[in-house]
Amino acid sequence: MFNIEKTFLYSTCLFMIFITGCSRKSIEPIQIKHYAVDSMEEIITESGTEIDKEITSDGNGSLRVSSSEPCTVKLYETGDIDIEEARLIYRAELRTDDVEGKVYLEMWCEFSGKGNFFSRALQSSLSGSNDWTSMETPFFLKKGENPENIRLNLVIDGKGTVWIDDIRLLKTPLK
């Protein structure tokens, strides 16, 4: 009888540990920067771009990019922000019309003395015509890796019209 009670107690403890481990809440990202994309004020690439107040994901306007050839649209630079040992996430809302080729987000991190490194959302690229779609690309920063500047780009590897809106730079812990 004692062995059955001991086995039951042991099994119950393992089950509780399993349930507790599986019920952890996901960690919400912390917002570092938010760009509403309602003016051309901070947008770096101005050629082929304009603010569209009619087509917008958040009601405040979006950036419309019309391209007849492949291009990289330089959107924003953060300058130095104090972040390391984190998962950096570049997230934006995109809409496309008659895109031939691929459209995706690109993030460059500049490190003093080490150079520039990028992350691209190739796995979730868009083509053709799409309604508003949330897209993101991560960059993993180890301890001691603190970028002195972060550049947020939109890449059109083809031609067509793309709208981008509600751009966010987020972070979550690596663990």
ABEGO torsion letter per residue (X at the ends): XAAAAAAAAAAAAAAAAAAAAAABBBBBBBBABBBAGABAAABABABGBBBBAABBAAGAEBBBBBBABBBBBBABBAEBBBBBGBBBBBBBBBBBBGBBEBBBBBBBBBBBGAEBBBBBBAAABBBEBBBBBBBBBBBBBBBGBBBABBBBBBBBBEBEBBBBBGBBBBBBBAX
